[in-house]
C-alpha cells in the first residue's frame, strides 16, 4: 500500500486483513486519523508477553515496522508501563491489538514495510 495513505485507512485495511485471516483486531487507542504514530500489540497464545511493533519512517522516505518490546521481553509489567507512558505522552498515537497467526507479516504487507 502507498506510504501516502493516512493512518485511519491503513488501520482499517489491517483490521480487515486480520479478520479475513480468521483473527481479531481491536483499536485500544485512537490517534490522529491522518498522521498519528501506530503501535501494534501482537498477542501470543502461548502466554508470552505481547510483541509490540511501531511503524516508523525510514531513510528512504517510506516506513518500516520495528520491534520496540525486545527490551521488555519476559516483563509484562514493564511493557504495560511503557505503553502507558507512550499513550500519555503522544495524543496522536494509535494502539492496535492483533490476535492472529502471522500478525507481523500481515502488518508489514499492509503498511508497506517490514
Buried (B, 14 or more C-beta within 10 A) or exposed (E): EEBEBEBBBBBBBBBEBBEEBEBEBEBEBBBBEEEBBBBBBBBEEEEEBBBBBBBEEEEEEEBBBBEBBEEBEEEEEBBEEBBEEBBEEBEBBBBBBBBBEBBBEBBBBBBBBB
